[in-house]
Amino acid sequence: MVMATLRKRGRIVCLAAALALAGCETVGDRGPLTADEELLRTQSKTFVAENVAGGAAAGAAMGCLLIGILVVASRGDSRDIAAACAAGAVGGAVLGGVDGYMKAKQAQYKANEIAMLESIAADARSDNARLSQAVETAKRVAELDRQRLDNLAARVKSKQITVQQARAEAGVIRDNTKQIETILEGAREKRDTYVQARNGMSGANTAALDGEITRLNQEIAVLETQFTSVNTSLRVAGLG
């Protein structure tokens, strides 16, 4: 279970690292992205890259890049980099994650559990603020995408365009849902880290952290609704 989670985290972070190295995203023949679509992509990459919950993302990315580079250098075969990246990401994430997060807090606050708990709650509060902004962006993008899908369906029905043409135009919508999914996965990981950290506290009043975890769950639920709604519309329209 733990290893599967780390592997999943590693794949996400390696993708983020690849995107960062590749530079700005191109949209090909989809046309320019809207301001909200650009913002969604920035928030998506930020949610992976700035994982404050223990440095798991940074550790996984470093493991991905360093071990991947070593394998390619030694074997001279770039096809090995994907497997090496996954392996390195797992190793890097092990060094981070909830264990690394808690050890860093313990080192910072020594035996002061109350101060450590307040710091963890502050981290969760910061993540909630960023997630809330991302959720609002996702809601606007999802609403626009639902309108686009309705328009595409009407144009296909009136034979203005073919299903194949509609599917091509829906490419940006599919990509938007991937961005939302990335934010969603990052938010779940953060929530799980705070839950584990909270469960590891003994005796201190966890009310503030509990409140932030509840808020994280609420924001995640809204994001899940947006993600599911657009994905369902894509599937019904045959454009998924």
C-alpha positions in Angstrom: 0.0 0.0 0.0 2.7 2.5 1.0 5.0 1.5 -1.9 2.1 1.8 -4.3 1.4 5.3 -3.0 5.1 6.3 -3.3 5.3 4.9 -6.9 2.2 6.9 -7.8 3.7 10.0 -6.3 6.9 9.4 -8.1 5.2 9.2 -11.5 3.4 12.5 -10.9 6.6 14.2 -9.8 8.6 12.9 -12.7 6.0 14.2 -15.1 6.2 17.6 -13.4 10.0 17.5 -13.7 9.8 16.6 -17.3 7.4 19.5 -18.0 9.6 21.9 -16.1 12.7 20.8 -18.2 10.7 20.9 -21.4 9.7 24.5 -20.9 6.3 26.2 -21.7 3.5 24.1 -22.9 2.4 24.2 -26.5 -1.2 23.9 -27.5 -0.7 23.1 -31.2 -3.8 23.6 -33.2 -6.0 24.0 -30.2 -5.6 27.8 -30.3 -4.5 30.0 -27.4 -5.5 29.0 -23.9 -7.8 31.3 -21.9 -6.4 33.1 -18.9 -8.1 30.6 -16.5 -6.7 27.7 -18.4 -3.2 29.1 -18.2 -3.7 29.8 -14.5 -5.0 26.2 -14.0 -1.8 24.8 -15.5 0.3 27.0 -13.3 -1.6 25.9 -10.2 -1.4 22.3 -11.3 2.4 22.4 -11.7 2.8 24.4 -8.5 0.8 21.9 -6.5 3.2 19.2 -7.5 6.4 21.2 -7.4 5.8 23.0 -4.1 4.8 20.1 -1.9 5.4 21.6 1.5 4.3 18.4 3.2 7.7 16.9 4.0 9.5 17.7 0.7 8.3 14.4 -0.8 7.9 16.0 -4.2 11.3 17.6 -4.1 12.9 14.4 -2.9 11.2 12.3 -5.5 12.0 14.7 -8.3 15.7 14.7 -7.3 15.7 10.9 -7.1 14.0 10.7 -10.5 16.5 13.1 -12.2 19.7 11.9 -10.5 19.2 8.1 -10.8 17.6 8.5 -14.2 20.7 10.4 -15.5 23.1 7.9 -13.9 21.3 5.0 -15.6 21.2 6.6 -19.0 24.9 7.6 -18.7 25.9 4.1 -17.7 23.8 2.2 -20.3 23.6 4.8 -23.0 19.9 4.0 -23.6 17.4 6.8 -23.1 14.6 4.2 -23.0 15.8 3.2 -19.5 15.1 6.7 -18.1 11.3 6.1 -17.4 12.0 3.0 -15.2 15.0 4.7 -13.6 12.9 7.8 -12.9 10.2 5.7 -11.2 12.8 3.9 -9.0 14.6 7.1 -8.1 11.3 8.8 -7.3 10.3 6.1 -4.9 13.7 6.4 -3.1 13.5 10.1 -3.0 9.9 10.1 -1.7 10.9 7.7 1.1 13.3 10.3 2.3 10.5 12.8 2.3 6.8 12.0 2.8 5.2 12.1 6.2 8.2 10.6 8.0 10.6 13.3 6.6 8.0 15.9 7.4 7.6 14.9 11.0 11.3 14.4 11.6 11.9 18.0 10.2 9.2 19.3 12.6 10.6 17.4 15.5 14.1 18.7 14.9 12.8 22.2 14.6 10.6 22.2 17.7 12.5 19.6 19.8 10.1 18.3 22.5 7.6 21.1 22.1 4.6 19.2 20.8 2.3 22.2 21.0 4.5 24.4 18.9 5.0 21.6 16.4 1.3 21.1 16.1 0.7 24.8 15.6 3.3 24.7 12.8 1.7 21.7 11.1 -1.7 23.4 11.3 -0.2 26.6 9.7 1.2 24.5 6.9 -2.2 22.9 6.3 -3.8 26.4 6.4 -1.4 27.6 3.7 -2.2 24.6 1.6 -5.9 25.2 2.0 -5.5 28.7 0.8 -3.8 27.6 -2.3 -6.2 24.8 -2.9 -9.2 27.1 -2.5 -7.8 29.3 -5.3 -7.2 26.3 -7.5 -10.7 25.0 -6.9 -12.2 28.4 -8.0 -10.1 28.3 -11.1 -11.1 24.7 -11.8 -14.8 25.6 -11.4 -14.6 28.3 -14.0 -12.6 26.1 -16.4 -15.1 23.2 -15.9 -18.1 25.4 -16.5 -16.5 26.7 -19.8 -15.7 23.2 -20.8 -19.3 22.0 -20.3 -20.4 24.9 -22.5 -17.9 23.9 -25.1 -19.0 20.3 -25.0 -22.7 21.3 -25.5 -21.6 23.4 -28.4 -19.6 20.6 -30.0 -22.5 18.2 -29.5 -24.9 20.6 -31.2 -22.5 21.2 -34.2 -22.0 17.4 -34.6 -25.8 16.9 -34.5 -26.4 19.6 -37.2 -23.5 18.0 -39.2 -21.5 21.2 -39.1 -18.5 19.1 -38.0 -17.7 15.4 -37.8 -17.2 13.4 -34.6 -13.5 13.2 -35.4 -13.3 17.0 -35.7 -15.2 17.4 -32.5 -12.9 15.0 -30.7 -9.9 17.0 -31.9 -11.4 20.2 -30.7 -12.1 18.6 -27.3 -8.4 17.9 -26.8 -8.0 21.0 -24.7 -10.9 20.0 -22.6 -9.4 16.6 -21.9 -6.1 18.3 -21.0 -8.0 20.6 -18.7 -9.3 17.6 -16.8 -5.8 16.2 -16.5 -4.7 19.4 -14.9 -7.6 19.2 -12.4 -6.7 15.6 -11.7 -3.1 16.5 -10.9 -4.3 19.1 -8.4 -6.7 16.6 -7.0 -4.1 14.0 -6.5 -1.7 16.5 -4.9 -4.4 17.7 -2.5 -5.2 14.1 -1.5 -1.6 13.5 -0.7 -1.3 16.6 1.4 -4.5 15.7 3.2 -3.2 12.2 3.9 0.1 13.6 5.2 -1.7 15.9 7.7 -4.0 13.0 8.8 -1.0 10.8 9.5 0.8 13.6 11.2 -2.2 14.3 13.4 -2.6 10.7 14.3 1.0 10.7 15.4 0.4 13.4 18.0 -0.2 12.4 21.5 -1.9 14.5 24.2 -1.9 17.9 22.3 -5.1 19.7 21.3 -5.5 19.0 17.6 -8.6 21.1 17.1 -6.9 23.6 14.8 -5.3 20.9 12.6 -8.6 18.9 12.6 -10.4 22.0 11.2 -7.8 22.4 8.4 -8.1 18.7 7.5 -11.9 19.1 7.4 -11.5 22.1 5.1 -9.1 20.2 2.9 -11.7 17.4 2.6 -14.4 19.9 1.6 -12.2 21.5 -1.1 -11.2 18.1 -2.4 -14.9 17.1 -2.6 -15.7 20.2 -4.7 -12.7 19.5 -7.0 -13.8 15.8 -7.4 -17.3 17.1 -8.5 -15.8 19.3 -11.2 -13.5 16.6 -12.4 -16.3 13.9 -12.5 -18.7 16.3 -14.2 -16.5 17.1 -17.2 -15.3 13.6 -17.5 -18.8 12.3 -17.6 -19.8 14.9 -20.2 -16.8 13.9 -22.3 -17.8 10.2 -22.1 -21.5 10.8 -22.9 -20.5 12.9 -25.9 -18.1 10.2 -27.1 -15.2 12.7 -27.0 -13.2 11.2 -24.1 
